[in-house]
């Protein structure tokens, strides 16, 4: 039923089920996968590309945050 509605898109659906966890997962054209981990179904998210692991996407800005500056001005 859900594949007819979604057709060319992708979807993760969580619905109630008559099992120990009380819910079930259905995945359509998505890279996340439901996996059984010691009796609990979890969603496995694939790892990010490994060439930039641990590096921030933007360089950190130096100085105080805008919120911190506003707090100082209020005093």
ZAROPA-786504 format. One record per residue: residue number from 0; residue in three letters; x, y, z of N, C-alpha, C, O in turn. Coordinates in Angstrom, 3 decimals. Layout:
REM ZAROPA-786504
+-----+-----+----------+----------+----------+----------+----------+----------+----------+----------+----------+----------+----------+----------+
!   n ! res !     n_px !     n_py !     n_pz !    ca_px !    ca_py !    ca_pz !     c_px !     c_py !     c_pz !     o_px !     o_py !     o_pz !
+-----+-----+----------+----------+----------+----------+----------+----------+----------+----------+----------+----------+----------+----------+
! NUM ! ala !        X !        Y !        Z !        X !        Y !        Z !        X !        Y !        Z !        X !        Y !        Z !
...
+-----+-----+----------+----------+----------+----------+----------+----------+----------+----------+----------+----------+----------+----------+
This chain:
REM ZAROPA-786504
+-----+-----+----------+----------+----------+----------+----------+----------+----------+----------+----------+----------+----------+----------+
!   n ! res !     n_px !     n_py !     n_pz !    ca_px !    ca_py !    ca_pz !     c_px !     c_py !     c_pz !     o_px !     o_py !     o_pz !
+-----+-----+----------+----------+----------+----------+----------+----------+----------+----------+----------+----------+----------+----------+
!   0 ! unk !    0.826 !   -1.198 !    0.000 !    0.000 !    0.000 !    0.000 !    0.865 !    1.254 !    0.000 !    0.614 !    2.172 !   -0.782 !
!   1 ! unk !    1.881 !    1.312 !    0.865 !    2.698 !    2.527 !    0.948 !    3.525 !    2.732 !   -0.315 !    3.815 !    3.876 !   -0.666 !
!   2 ! unk !    3.914 !    1.666 !   -1.011 !    4.704 !    1.835 !   -2.223 !    3.884 !    2.460 !   -3.344 !    4.441 !    3.139 !   -4.207 !
!   3 ! unk !    2.572 !    2.244 !   -3.345 !    1.711 !    2.854 !   -4.354 !    1.621 !    4.362 !   -4.121 !    1.648 !    5.138 !   -5.077 !
!   4 ! unk !    1.517 !    4.774 !   -2.880 !    1.401 !    6.193 !   -2.562 !    2.722 !    6.921 !   -2.832 !    2.724 !    8.028 !   -3.372 !
!   5 ! unk !    3.833 !    6.303 !   -2.460 !    5.136 !    6.950 !   -2.580 !    5.660 !    6.867 !   -4.006 !    6.276 !    7.822 !   -4.479 !
!   6 ! unk !    5.445 !    5.801 !   -4.681 !    5.882 !    5.474 !   -6.042 !    7.358 !    5.779 !   -6.267 !    8.179 !    4.897 !   -6.012 !
!   7 ! unk !    7.753 !    6.961 !   -6.727 !    9.149 !    7.210 !   -7.067 !    9.948 !    7.859 !   -5.938 !   11.164 !    8.005 !   -6.067 !
!   8 ! unk !    9.315 !    8.248 !   -4.851 !   10.028 !    8.861 !   -3.732 !   10.581 !    7.824 !   -2.786 !   10.644 !    6.636 !   -3.104 !
!   9 ! unk !   10.984 !    8.294 !   -1.606 !   11.456 !    7.353 !   -0.601 !   10.792 !    7.669 !    0.725 !   10.415 !    8.810 !    0.991 !
!  10 ! unk !   10.653 !    6.632 !    1.564 !    9.913 !    6.822 !    2.810 !   10.369 !    5.837 !    3.873 !   10.780 !    4.716 !    3.574 !
!  11 ! unk !   10.287 !    6.283 !    5.123 !   10.424 !    5.429 !    6.299 !    9.101 !    5.513 !    7.025 !    8.626 !    6.605 !    7.335 !
!  12 ! unk !    8.496 !    4.356 !    7.301 !    7.207 !    4.361 !    7.977 !    7.310 !    3.541 !    9.257 !    7.793 !    2.409 !    9.249 !
!  13 ! unk !    6.850 !    4.128 !   10.351 !    6.794 !    3.441 !   11.631 !    5.320 !    3.304 !   11.988 !    4.581 !    4.289 !   11.990 !
!  14 ! unk !    4.899 !    2.093 !   12.285 !    3.495 !    1.885 !   12.622 !    3.396 !    0.920 !   13.794 !    4.318 !    0.152 !   14.066 !
!  15 ! unk !    2.264 !    0.973 !   14.479 !    2.064 !    0.084 !   15.617 !    1.913 !   -1.348 !   15.129 !    1.372 !   -1.610 !   14.054 !
!  16 ! unk !    2.412 !   -2.274 !   15.960 !    2.355 !   -3.688 !   15.606 !    2.150 !   -4.504 !   16.872 !    2.427 !   -4.042 !   17.979 !
!  17 ! unk !    1.665 !   -5.713 !   16.691 !    1.428 !   -6.610 !   17.817 !    2.702 !   -7.431 !   18.055 !    2.748 !   -8.625 !   17.760 !
!  18 ! unk !    3.725 !   -6.777 !   18.589 !    4.967 !   -7.455 !   18.939 !    5.485 !   -6.879 !   20.257 !    4.865 !   -5.990 !   20.840 !
!  19 ! unk !    6.606 !   -7.385 !   20.712 !    7.138 !   -6.973 !   22.007 !    7.479 !   -5.487 !   22.048 !    7.286 !   -4.834 !   23.074 !
!  20 ! unk !    7.973 !   -4.964 !   20.964 !    8.353 !   -3.546 !   20.903 !    7.136 !   -2.640 !   20.712 !    7.169 !   -1.478 !   21.117 !
!  21 ! unk !    6.085 !   -3.143 !   20.114 !    4.870 !   -2.372 !   19.922 !    4.869 !   -1.545 !   18.651 !    3.928 !   -0.792 !   18.405 !
!  22 ! unk !    5.917 !   -1.674 !   17.834 !    5.958 !   -0.948 !   16.573 !    6.757 !   -1.724 !   15.551 !    7.503 !   -2.647 !   15.879 !
!  23 ! unk !    6.584 !   -1.329 !   14.311 !    7.272 !   -1.981 !   13.205 !    7.695 !   -0.912 !   12.195 !    7.110 !    0.169 !   12.141 !
!  24 ! unk !    8.708 !   -1.224 !   11.405 !    9.246 !   -0.282 !   10.427 !    9.050 !   -0.831 !    9.025 !    9.175 !   -2.033 !    8.794 !
!  25 ! unk !    8.744 !    0.053 !    8.099 !    8.747 !   -0.275 !    6.677 !    9.564 !    0.791 !    5.969 !    9.437 !    1.980 !    6.264 !
!  26 ! unk !   10.408 !    0.361 !    5.028 !   11.297 !    1.275 !    4.319 !   11.075 !    1.102 !    2.825 !   10.984 !   -0.021 !    2.329 !
!  27 ! unk !   10.988 !    2.224 !    2.107 !   10.822 !    2.190 !    0.649 !   11.865 !    3.100 !    0.015 !   11.866 !    4.307 !    0.258 !
!  28 ! unk !   12.751 !    2.531 !   -0.795 !   13.797 !    3.279 !   -1.519 !   14.587 !    4.210 !   -0.609 !   14.782 !    5.379 !   -0.942 !
!  29 ! unk !   15.034 !    3.716 !    0.512 !   15.795 !    4.540 !    1.448 !   17.032 !    3.770 !    1.852 !   17.022 !    2.539 !    1.864 !
!  30 ! unk !   18.117 !    4.493 !    2.189 !   19.349 !    3.806 !    2.553 !   19.393 !    3.428 !    4.033 !   20.314 !    2.719 !    4.438 !
!  31 ! unk !   18.444 !    3.867 !    4.855 !   18.352 !    3.415 !    6.245 !   17.702 !    2.038 !    6.234 !   16.798 !    1.776 !    5.440 !
!  32 ! unk !   18.172 !    1.150 !    7.128 !   17.650 !   -0.214 !    7.143 !   17.238 !   -0.603 !    8.552 !   17.969 !   -0.319 !    9.501 !
!  33 ! unk !   16.079 !   -1.248 !    8.714 !   15.718 !   -1.771 !   10.036 !   16.534 !   -3.029 !   10.326 !   16.579 !   -3.941 !    9.501 !
!  34 ! unk !   17.179 !   -3.083 !   11.492 !   17.971 !   -4.243 !   11.890 !   17.528 !   -4.693 !   13.280 !   17.108 !   -3.881 !   14.104 !
!  35 ! unk !   17.627 !   -5.979 !   13.523 !   17.280 !   -6.540 !   14.819 !   18.537 !   -6.547 !   15.678 !   19.540 !   -7.161 !   15.313 !
!  36 ! unk !   18.485 !   -5.870 !   16.814 !   19.615 !   -5.814 !   17.739 !   19.139 !   -6.303 !   19.097 !   18.487 !   -5.568 !   19.839 !
!  37 ! unk !   19.467 !   -7.547 !   19.418 !   19.087 !   -8.179 !   20.677 !   17.585 !   -8.079 !   20.948 !   17.166 !   -7.793 !   22.070 !
!  38 ! unk !   16.788 !   -8.318 !   19.919 !   15.343 !   -8.339 !   20.081 !   14.658 !   -7.001 !   19.889 !   13.430 !   -6.933 !   19.940 !
!  39 ! unk !   15.410 !   -5.940 !   19.671 !   14.839 !   -4.614 !   19.439 !   15.151 !   -4.209 !   18.005 !   16.294 !   -4.321 !   17.561 !
!  40 ! unk !   14.153 !   -3.745 !   17.291 !   14.377 !   -3.283 !   15.926 !   14.844 !   -1.839 !   15.966 !   14.172 !   -0.971 !   16.523 !
!  41 ! unk !   15.992 !   -1.593 !   15.375 !   16.574 !   -0.258 !   15.300 !   16.772 !    0.110 !   13.843 !   16.853 !   -0.766 !   12.982 !
!  42 ! unk !   16.851 !    1.413 !   13.561 !   17.130 !    1.862 !   12.198 !   18.628 !    2.078 !   12.058 !   19.221 !    2.863 !   12.797 !
!  43 ! unk !   19.235 !    1.383 !   11.111 !   20.666 !    1.497 !   10.852 !   20.891 !    2.564 !    9.798 !   20.452 !    2.435 !    8.656 !
!  44 ! unk !   21.577 !    3.609 !   10.198 !   21.891 !    4.701 !    9.284 !   23.276 !    4.457 !    8.720 !   24.213 !    4.247 !    9.490 !
!  45 ! unk !   23.442 !    4.476 !    7.400 !   24.768 !    4.209 !    6.829 !   25.760 !    5.289 !    7.220 !   25.387 !    6.441 !    7.443 !
!  46 ! unk !   27.006 !    4.912 !    7.302 !   28.067 !    5.844 !    7.678 !   28.235 !    6.912 !    6.605 !   27.985 !    6.673 !    5.424 !
!  47 ! unk !   28.660 !    8.087 !    7.036 !   28.927 !    9.178 !    6.091 !   30.167 !    8.824 !    5.278 !   30.890 !    7.887 !    5.616 !
!  48 ! unk !   30.407 !    9.565 !    4.224 !   31.606 !    9.312 !    3.430 !   32.833 !    9.436 !    4.335 !   32.924 !   10.345 !    5.160 !
!  49 ! unk !   33.765 !    8.511 !    4.163 !   34.863 !    8.383 !    5.119 !   36.014 !    9.350 !    4.882 !   36.908 !    9.422 !    5.726 !
!  50 ! unk !   36.042 !   10.086 !    3.798 !   37.192 !   10.953 !    3.562 !   37.191 !   12.207 !    4.442 !   38.262 !   12.757 !    4.699 !
!  51 ! unk !   36.038 !   12.676 !    4.911 !   35.988 !   13.887 !    5.733 !   35.521 !   13.619 !    7.157 !   35.019 !   14.527 !    7.819 !
!  52 ! unk !   35.676 !   12.405 !    7.634 !   35.200 !   12.066 !    8.970 !   36.022 !   12.812 !   10.009 !   37.252 !   12.802 !    9.966 !
!  53 ! unk !   35.339 !   13.454 !   10.937 !   36.023 !   14.158 !   12.012 !   36.390 !   15.591 !   11.702 !   36.790 !   16.331 !   12.601 !
!  54 ! unk !   36.264 !   16.000 !   10.457 !   36.588 !   17.375 !   10.094 !   35.306 !   18.185 !   10.016 !   34.323 !   17.717 !    9.441 !
!  55 ! unk !   35.288 !   19.395 !   10.582 !   34.084 !   20.223 !   10.478 !   33.872 !   20.676 !    9.039 !   34.830 !   20.830 !    8.281 !
!  56 ! unk !   32.620 !   20.888 !    8.669 !   32.318 !   21.306 !    7.304 !   32.743 !   22.750 !    7.048 !   33.080 !   23.109 !    5.919 !
!  57 ! unk !   32.729 !   23.578 !    8.096 !   33.172 !   24.971 !    7.983 !   34.243 !   25.224 !    9.043 !   34.222 !   24.596 !   10.101 !
!  58 ! unk !   35.167 !   26.124 !    8.774 !   36.135 !   26.449 !    9.829 !   35.427 !   27.162 !   10.980 !   34.475 !   27.911 !   10.760 !
!  59 ! unk !   35.893 !   26.930 !   12.198 !   35.280 !   27.568 !   13.359 !   35.598 !   29.051 !   13.375 !   36.704 !   29.477 !   13.044 !
!  60 ! unk !   34.593 !   29.830 !   13.772 !   34.800 !   31.266 !   13.887 !   35.392 !   31.571 !   15.247 !   35.072 !   30.910 !   16.235 !
!  61 ! unk !   36.238 !   32.553 !   15.297 !   36.866 !   32.959 !   16.540 !   36.015 !   34.010 !   17.227 !   35.256 !   34.722 !   16.569 !
!  62 ! unk !   36.134 !   34.114 !   18.548 !   35.442 !   35.157 !   19.277 !   34.213 !   34.654 !   19.991 !   33.971 !   33.449 !   20.062 !
!  63 ! unk !   33.432 !   35.582 !   20.524 !   32.254 !   35.262 !   21.307 !   31.037 !   35.109 !   20.402 !   30.977 !   35.698 !   19.322 !
!  64 ! unk !   30.077 !   34.322 !   20.845 !   28.850 !   34.140 !   20.079 !   27.987 !   35.390 !   20.205 !   28.180 !   36.196 !   21.115 !
!  65 ! unk !   27.031 !   35.551 !   19.286 !   26.127 !   36.701 !   19.342 !   25.290 !   36.682 !   20.610 !   25.036 !   37.732 !   21.200 !
!  66 ! unk !   24.860 !   35.503 !   21.036 !   24.059 !   35.396 !   22.261 !   24.873 !   35.834 !   23.470 !   24.351 !   36.506 !   24.359 !
!  67 ! unk !   26.138 !   35.461 !   23.510 !   26.993 !   35.853 !   24.631 !   27.208 !   37.363 !   24.657 !   27.230 !   37.970 !   25.727 !
!  68 ! unk !   27.363 !   37.962 !   23.494 !   27.537 !   39.423 !   23.425 !   26.287 !   40.139 !   23.934 !   26.393 !   41.123 !   24.666 !
!  69 ! unk !   25.095 !   39.650 !   23.550 !   23.852 !   40.276 !   24.014 !   23.696 !   40.172 !   25.521 !   23.231 !   41.118 !   26.157 !
!  70 ! unk !   24.077 !   39.039 !   26.104 !   23.982 !   38.873 !   27.551 !   24.888 !   39.861 !   28.269 !   24.511 !   40.389 !   29.315 !
!  71 ! unk !   26.053 !   40.117 !   27.740 !   26.982 !   41.054 !   28.367 !   26.439 !   42.485 !   28.293 !   26.602 !   43.260 !   29.236 !
!  72 ! unk !   25.799 !   42.833 !   27.186 !   25.279 !   44.196 !   27.020 !   24.115 !   44.467 !   27.955 !   23.910 !   45.616 !   28.347 !
!  73 ! unk !   23.334 !   43.437 !   28.332 !   22.186 !   43.600 !   29.212 !   22.576 !   43.952 !   30.638 !   21.784 !   44.557 !   31.359 !
!  74 ! unk !   23.754 !   43.594 !   31.048 !   24.173 !   43.800 !   32.436 !   24.441 !   45.223 !   32.754 !   24.801 !   45.546 !   33.886 !
+-----+-----+----------+----------+----------+----------+----------+----------+----------+----------+----------+----------+----------+----------+
